[in-house]
């Protein structure tokens, strides 16, 4: 895990992403997705670094997908460091962020509370 890469504005885990060698991230002026990413645009307009710092319960952009939404809800409840701690522990215990392509162990959920429990417990 590259903890220093942290969490993207939308909640995706840059710190675990296998694309982080080619991606400059959403905080960079060279963000590859800056033209279309609603979450990047919105958080910049609101002058916040991450969607989890916003007071609304938003589902726009990548927050319409369970994994980034669940990571965002987790960070709102427990804080960014707790999320990073859990993701790091889970990775050490064999939880896979990207197994094939973009699908991994955090993608098998359709209920945010079950995903949050998985993040907390790794099982």
PyMOL commands that set and color helices and strands:
alter all, ss='L'
color gray80, all
select helices_A, chain A and resi 3-5+38-45+51-53+61-64+66-78+80-92+105-107+112-121
alter helices_A, ss='H'
color red, helices_A
deselect
rebuild
show_as cartoon
